[in-house]
Amino acid sequence: MAWIELDGAVNVRDLGGLPTEDGGKTADARLLRGDNLQELSPADIATLVGEIGLTTVVDLRSSDELASEGPAPLDGVAGVLHLHHPVLAEAGSATDAASDVLLTRADRDRSSYPADPICGHYLGYLEDRPDQVAAALRGGAQSRGAALVHCAAGKDRTGVVVAVALSAVGVRRPAVIADYAATGERIGPVLARLRRSPTYADDISDEPDELQRPRPQTMAAFLEQVDARYSGAARWLAGHGFGPDDLELLRAKLLRS
């Protein structure tokens, strides 16, 4: 994994170099993924904007999270566009940061996919907020430079949106799953940072880190269900206003020429 080492975020990586079904690869410095960006240092901003060429931040957190966390260091940086596309249904103060929060909709999640309620929860993003998922990908595709998709932990919401994007442009499934699972390498530091935030601390203060570790089986099941229910990520997007021109722009953005 092409980790981007920063002072104020621990789960940021470049999604370049992933293999595609047609023998190609994804381009470097086009799509980044990350966790909470509230603690970025000036050096981090120099790395992201000055060295990598970041021009768009796609924020998947809820409106409550944005209000609670307040302004972030990138907010005032000239030339960086900020897009807000919450993929968690806006209800109460749920942050989607902890396993127990993910399972507050346990009955629905289990009925959606009984074998893995987290997979069922992920499918809920597509069912509840399809417009936001499609808009997040459109915003990334239209970015002049690199786009960074993030949420709180950079694991669940970010994992699903990134998996849909990579799958839609033909990245090989094992690579999509491996990218999702890579967050497990940083789960301890991710949770340590979130526990310092009043927004997330109560959700995860006493929760064992291992409960948060992403399971490759969950993403494999999610992608299998997207195929079975919607005939794949590209067709799911097409059914939600993401037309052929949008898909071509996404392909041009993410794939090496």
Contacts in CASP RR format, 6 or more apart in sequence:
PFRMAT RR
TARGET T0000
AUTHOR 0000-0000-0000
METHOD contacts of the structure
MODEL  1
MAWIELDGAVNVRDLGGLPTEDGGKTADARLLRGDNLQELSPADIATLVG
EIGLTTVVDLRSSDELASEGPAPLDGVAGVLHLHHPVLAEAGSATDAASD
VLLTRADRDRSSYPADPICGHYLGYLEDRPDQVAAALRGGAQSRGAALVH
CAAGKDRTGVVVAVALSAVGVRRPAVIADYAATGERIGPVLARLRRSPTY
ADDISDEPDELQRPRPQTMAAFLEQVDARYSGAARWLAGHGFGPDDLELL
RAKLLRS
1 13 0 8 1.000
1 179 0 8 1.000
1 182 0 8 1.000
1 185 0 8 1.000
2 13 0 8 1.000
2 14 0 8 1.000
2 15 0 8 1.000
2 16 0 8 1.000
2 17 0 8 1.000
2 28 0 8 1.000
3 12 0 8 1.000
3 13 0 8 1.000
4 12 0 8 1.000
4 13 0 8 1.000
4 14 0 8 1.000
4 32 0 8 1.000
4 47 0 8 1.000
4 48 0 8 1.000
4 52 0 8 1.000
6 12 0 8 1.000
6 40 0 8 1.000
6 41 0 8 1.000
6 44 0 8 1.000
6 47 0 8 1.000
6 48 0 8 1.000
7 39 0 8 1.000
7 40 0 8 1.000
7 41 0 8 1.000
7 43 0 8 1.000
7 44 0 8 1.000
8 37 0 8 1.000
8 39 0 8 1.000
8 40 0 8 1.000
8 41 0 8 1.000
8 44 0 8 1.000
8 193 0 8 1.000
9 34 0 8 1.000
9 35 0 8 1.000
9 36 0 8 1.000
9 37 0 8 1.000
9 39 0 8 1.000
9 40 0 8 1.000
9 44 0 8 1.000
9 193 0 8 1.000
10 35 0 8 1.000
10 186 0 8 1.000
10 189 0 8 1.000
10 190 0 8 1.000
10 193 0 8 1.000
11 33 0 8 1.000
11 34 0 8 1.000
11 35 0 8 1.000
11 153 0 8 1.000
11 154 0 8 1.000
11 155 0 8 1.000
11 183 0 8 1.000
11 186 0 8 1.000
11 189 0 8 1.000
11 190 0 8 1.000
12 32 0 8 1.000
12 33 0 8 1.000
12 34 0 8 1.000
12 35 0 8 1.000
12 148 0 8 1.000
12 150 0 8 1.000
13 32 0 8 1.000
13 33 0 8 1.000
13 34 0 8 1.000
13 179 0 8 1.000
13 182 0 8 1.000
14 28 0 8 1.000
14 29 0 8 1.000
14 31 0 8 1.000
14 32 0 8 1.000
14 52 0 8 1.000
15 26 0 8 1.000
15 30 0 8 1.000
15 31 0 8 1.000
15 32 0 8 1.000
15 33 0 8 1.000
15 162 0 8 1.000
15 166 0 8 1.000
15 179 0 8 1.000
15 254 0 8 1.000
16 25 0 8 1.000
16 26 0 8 1.000
16 27 0 8 1.000
16 28 0 8 1.000
16 29 0 8 1.000
16 30 0 8 1.000
16 31 0 8 1.000
17 25 0 8 1.000
17 26 0 8 1.000
17 27 0 8 1.000
17 28 0 8 1.000
17 256 0 8 1.000
18 25 0 8 1.000
18 26 0 8 1.000
18 166 0 8 1.000
18 171 0 8 1.000
18 172 0 8 1.000
18 175 0 8 1.000
18 176 0 8 1.000
18 179 0 8 1.000
19 25 0 8 1.000
19 171 0 8 1.000
19 172 0 8 1.000
19 175 0 8 1.000
20 26 0 8 1.000
20 169 0 8 1.000
20 170 0 8 1.000
20 171 0 8 1.000
20 172 0 8 1.000
20 255 0 8 1.000
21 170 0 8 1.000
21 171 0 8 1.000
21 172 0 8 1.000
22 170 0 8 1.000
24 255 0 8 1.000
24 256 0 8 1.000
25 255 0 8 1.000
25 256 0 8 1.000
26 166 0 8 1.000
26 169 0 8 1.000
26 171 0 8 1.000
26 254 0 8 1.000
26 255 0 8 1.000
26 256 0 8 1.000
27 253 0 8 1.000
27 254 0 8 1.000
27 255 0 8 1.000
27 256 0 8 1.000
27 257 0 8 1.000
29 52 0 8 1.000
29 53 0 8 1.000
29 145 0 8 1.000
29 146 0 8 1.000
30 145 0 8 1.000
30 146 0 8 1.000
30 147 0 8 1.000
30 253 0 8 1.000
30 254 0 8 1.000
31 140 0 8 1.000
31 146 0 8 1.000
31 147 0 8 1.000
31 149 0 8 1.000
31 162 0 8 1.000
31 165 0 8 1.000
31 253 0 8 1.000
31 254 0 8 1.000
32 48 0 8 1.000
32 52 0 8 1.000
32 54 0 8 1.000
32 146 0 8 1.000
32 147 0 8 1.000
32 148 0 8 1.000
32 149 0 8 1.000
33 148 0 8 1.000
33 149 0 8 1.000
33 150 0 8 1.000
33 154 0 8 1.000
33 158 0 8 1.000
33 159 0 8 1.000
33 162 0 8 1.000
33 179 0 8 1.000
34 148 0 8 1.000
34 149 0 8 1.000
34 150 0 8 1.000
34 151 0 8 1.000
34 154 0 8 1.000
34 158 0 8 1.000
35 150 0 8 1.000
35 151 0 8 1.000
35 152 0 8 1.000
35 153 0 8 1.000
35 154 0 8 1.000
35 155 0 8 1.000
35 158 0 8 1.000
35 190 0 8 1.000
35 193 0 8 1.000
36 69 0 8 1.000
36 150 0 8 1.000
36 151 0 8 1.000
36 152 0 8 1.000
36 153 0 8 1.000
36 154 0 8 1.000
36 193 0 8 1.000
36 194 0 8 1.000
36 197 0 8 1.000
37 57 0 8 1.000
37 72 0 8 1.000
37 73 0 8 1.000
37 74 0 8 1.000
37 148 0 8 1.000
37 150 0 8 1.000
38 69 0 8 1.000
38 70 0 8 1.000
38 72 0 8 1.000
38 73 0 8 1.000
38 197 0 8 1.000
39 73 0 8 1.000
39 193 0 8 1.000
40 48 0 8 1.000
40 72 0 8 1.000
40 73 0 8 1.000
40 74 0 8 1.000
41 73 0 8 1.000
42 73 0 8 1.000
44 73 0 8 1.000
45 73 0 8 1.000
45 74 0 8 1.000
45 77 0 8 1.000
48 54 0 8 1.000
48 74 0 8 1.000
48 146 0 8 1.000
48 148 0 8 1.000
49 55 0 8 1.000
49 74 0 8 1.000
49 77 0 8 1.000
49 79 0 8 1.000
49 80 0 8 1.000
52 146 0 8 1.000
53 145 0 8 1.000
53 146 0 8 1.000
54 80 0 8 1.000
54 145 0 8 1.000
54 146 0 8 1.000
54 147 0 8 1.000
54 148 0 8 1.000
55 79 0 8 1.000
55 80 0 8 1.000
55 81 0 8 1.000
55 143 0 8 1.000
55 144 0 8 1.000
55 145 0 8 1.000
55 146 0 8 1.000
55 147 0 8 1.000
56 80 0 8 1.000
56 81 0 8 1.000
56 82 0 8 1.000
56 83 0 8 1.000
56 139 0 8 1.000
56 140 0 8 1.000
56 142 0 8 1.000
56 143 0 8 1.000
56 144 0 8 1.000
56 145 0 8 1.000
56 146 0 8 1.000
56 147 0 8 1.000
56 148 0 8 1.000
57 74 0 8 1.000
57 80 0 8 1.000
57 81 0 8 1.000
57 82 0 8 1.000
57 83 0 8 1.000
57 147 0 8 1.000
57 148 0 8 1.000
57 150 0 8 1.000
58 83 0 8 1.000
58 85 0 8 1.000
58 136 0 8 1.000
58 139 0 8 1.000
58 140 0 8 1.000
58 147 0 8 1.000
58 148 0 8 1.000
58 149 0 8 1.000
58 150 0 8 1.000
58 161 0 8 1.000
59 66 0 8 1.000
59 82 0 8 1.000
59 83 0 8 1.000
59 84 0 8 1.000
59 85 0 8 1.000
59 150 0 8 1.000
59 151 0 8 1.000
60 85 0 8 1.000
60 86 0 8 1.000
60 87 0 8 1.000
60 88 0 8 1.000
60 132 0 8 1.000
60 136 0 8 1.000
60 149 0 8 1.000
60 150 0 8 1.000
60 151 0 8 1.000
60 157 0 8 1.000
60 158 0 8 1.000
60 161 0 8 1.000
61 69 0 8 1.000
61 84 0 8 1.000
61 86 0 8 1.000
61 95 0 8 1.000
61 150 0 8 1.000
61 151 0 8 1.000
61 152 0 8 1.000
61 157 0 8 1.000
62 86 0 8 1.000
62 88 0 8 1.000
62 90 0 8 1.000
62 94 0 8 1.000
62 95 0 8 1.000
62 96 0 8 1.000
63 84 0 8 1.000
63 86 0 8 1.000
63 90 0 8 1.000
64 90 0 8 1.000
64 92 0 8 1.000
64 93 0 8 1.000
64 94 0 8 1.000
64 95 0 8 1.000
65 95 0 8 1.000
65 152 0 8 1.000
65 199 0 8 1.000
66 84 0 8 1.000
68 93 0 8 1.000
68 198 0 8 1.000
68 199 0 8 1.000
69 197 0 8 1.000
69 199 0 8 1.000
74 80 0 8 1.000
74 82 0 8 1.000
75 82 0 8 1.000
81 143 0 8 1.000
83 135 0 8 1.000
83 136 0 8 1.000
83 139 0 8 1.000
83 140 0 8 1.000
85 132 0 8 1.000
85 133 0 8 1.000
85 135 0 8 1.000
85 136 0 8 1.000
86 129 0 8 1.000
86 132 0 8 1.000
87 125 0 8 1.000
87 128 0 8 1.000
87 129 0 8 1.000
87 132 0 8 1.000
87 133 0 8 1.000
87 136 0 8 1.000
87 157 0 8 1.000
87 160 0 8 1.000
87 161 0 8 1.000
88 94 0 8 1.000
88 96 0 8 1.000
88 125 0 8 1.000
88 128 0 8 1.000
88 129 0 8 1.000
88 157 0 8 1.000
89 128 0 8 1.000
89 129 0 8 1.000
94 101 0 8 1.000
94 104 0 8 1.000
95 101 0 8 1.000
95 152 0 8 1.000
95 199 0 8 1.000
95 200 0 8 1.000
95 203 0 8 1.000
96 102 0 8 1.000
96 151 0 8 1.000
96 152 0 8 1.000
96 156 0 8 1.000
96 157 0 8 1.000
97 152 0 8 1.000
97 153 0 8 1.000
97 194 0 8 1.000
97 199 0 8 1.000
97 200 0 8 1.000
97 203 0 8 1.000
97 204 0 8 1.000
98 200 0 8 1.000
98 203 0 8 1.000
98 204 0 8 1.000
98 207 0 8 1.000
98 212 0 8 1.000
99 118 0 8 1.000
99 207 0 8 1.000
99 211 0 8 1.000
99 212 0 8 1.000
100 203 0 8 1.000
100 207 0 8 1.000
101 203 0 8 1.000
102 109 0 8 1.000
102 117 0 8 1.000
102 118 0 8 1.000
102 121 0 8 1.000
102 156 0 8 1.000
103 109 0 8 1.000
103 117 0 8 1.000
103 121 0 8 1.000
105 121 0 8 1.000
106 117 0 8 1.000
108 124 0 8 1.000
109 117 0 8 1.000
109 118 0 8 1.000
109 120 0 8 1.000
109 121 0 8 1.000
109 124 0 8 1.000
110 117 0 8 1.000
110 120 0 8 1.000
112 119 0 8 1.000
112 120 0 8 1.000
112 121 0 8 1.000
112 123 0 8 1.000
112 124 0 8 1.000
112 127 0 8 1.000
113 119 0 8 1.000
113 120 0 8 1.000
113 123 0 8 1.000
113 221 0 8 1.000
113 225 0 8 1.000
115 221 0 8 1.000
116 217 0 8 1.000
116 218 0 8 1.000
116 221 0 8 1.000
118 156 0 8 1.000
118 215 0 8 1.000
118 218 0 8 1.000
119 218 0 8 1.000
119 221 0 8 1.000
119 222 0 8 1.000
119 225 0 8 1.000
120 222 0 8 1.000
120 225 0 8 1.000
121 156 0 8 1.000
122 156 0 8 1.000
122 160 0 8 1.000
122 218 0 8 1.000
122 222 0 8 1.000
123 222 0 8 1.000
123 225 0 8 1.000
123 226 0 8 1.000
123 229 0 8 1.000
125 133 0 8 1.000
125 157 0 8 1.000
125 160 0 8 1.000
125 161 0 8 1.000
126 133 0 8 1.000
126 160 0 8 1.000
126 164 0 8 1.000
126 226 0 8 1.000
126 230 0 8 1.000
126 236 0 8 1.000
130 236 0 8 1.000
130 240 0 8 1.000
131 240 0 8 1.000
133 160 0 8 1.000
133 161 0 8 1.000
133 164 0 8 1.000
133 240 0 8 1.000
134 237 0 8 1.000
134 240 0 8 1.000
134 241 0 8 1.000
134 242 0 8 1.000
134 246 0 8 1.000
136 149 0 8 1.000
136 161 0 8 1.000
137 161 0 8 1.000
137 164 0 8 1.000
137 165 0 8 1.000
137 168 0 8 1.000
137 237 0 8 1.000
137 242 0 8 1.000
137 246 0 8 1.000
137 250 0 8 1.000
138 242 0 8 1.000
138 246 0 8 1.000
138 250 0 8 1.000
139 147 0 8 1.000
140 147 0 8 1.000
140 149 0 8 1.000
140 250 0 8 1.000
140 253 0 8 1.000
141 246 0 8 1.000
141 249 0 8 1.000
141 250 0 8 1.000
141 252 0 8 1.000
141 253 0 8 1.000
141 254 0 8 1.000
142 249 0 8 1.000
143 253 0 8 1.000
147 253 0 8 1.000
149 158 0 8 1.000
149 161 0 8 1.000
149 162 0 8 1.000
150 158 0 8 1.000
151 157 0 8 1.000
151 158 0 8 1.000
152 194 0 8 1.000
152 199 0 8 1.000
152 200 0 8 1.000
153 183 0 8 1.000
153 190 0 8 1.000
153 191 0 8 1.000
153 194 0 8 1.000
153 212 0 8 1.000
154 183 0 8 1.000
154 190 0 8 1.000
155 183 0 8 1.000
155 184 0 8 1.000
155 187 0 8 1.000
155 190 0 8 1.000
155 212 0 8 1.000
155 214 0 8 1.000
156 214 0 8 1.000
159 180 0 8 1.000
159 183 0 8 1.000
159 219 0 8 1.000
160 222 0 8 1.000
162 179 0 8 1.000
162 180 0 8 1.000
163 176 0 8 1.000
163 179 0 8 1.000
163 180 0 8 1.000
163 219 0 8 1.000
163 222 0 8 1.000
163 223 0 8 1.000
163 233 0 8 1.000
164 226 0 8 1.000
164 233 0 8 1.000
164 236 0 8 1.000
164 237 0 8 1.000
165 233 0 8 1.000
165 250 0 8 1.000
165 254 0 8 1.000
166 175 0 8 1.000
166 176 0 8 1.000
166 179 0 8 1.000
166 254 0 8 1.000
167 173 0 8 1.000
167 176 0 8 1.000
167 223 0 8 1.000
167 226 0 8 1.000
167 232 0 8 1.000
167 233 0 8 1.000
167 234 0 8 1.000
168 233 0 8 1.000
168 234 0 8 1.000
168 237 0 8 1.000
168 247 0 8 1.000
168 250 0 8 1.000
169 247 0 8 1.000
169 250 0 8 1.000
169 251 0 8 1.000
169 254 0 8 1.000
169 255 0 8 1.000
173 220 0 8 1.000
173 223 0 8 1.000
176 219 0 8 1.000
176 223 0 8 1.000
177 216 0 8 1.000
177 219 0 8 1.000
177 220 0 8 1.000
177 223 0 8 1.000
178 216 0 8 1.000
180 214 0 8 1.000
180 216 0 8 1.000
180 218 0 8 1.000
180 219 0 8 1.000
181 214 0 8 1.000
181 215 0 8 1.000
181 216 0 8 1.000
181 219 0 8 1.000
183 190 0 8 1.000
183 214 0 8 1.000
184 213 0 8 1.000
184 214 0 8 1.000
187 209 0 8 1.000
187 212 0 8 1.000
187 213 0 8 1.000
187 214 0 8 1.000
188 209 0 8 1.000
190 212 0 8 1.000
191 204 0 8 1.000
191 207 0 8 1.000
191 209 0 8 1.000
191 212 0 8 1.000
194 200 0 8 1.000
194 201 0 8 1.000
194 203 0 8 1.000
194 204 0 8 1.000
195 201 0 8 1.000
195 204 0 8 1.000
195 205 0 8 1.000
204 212 0 8 1.000
223 233 0 8 1.000
226 232 0 8 1.000
226 233 0 8 1.000
226 236 0 8 1.000
230 236 0 8 1.000
234 247 0 8 1.000
237 243 0 8 1.000
237 246 0 8 1.000
237 247 0 8 1.000
238 244 0 8 1.000
238 247 0 8 1.000
END
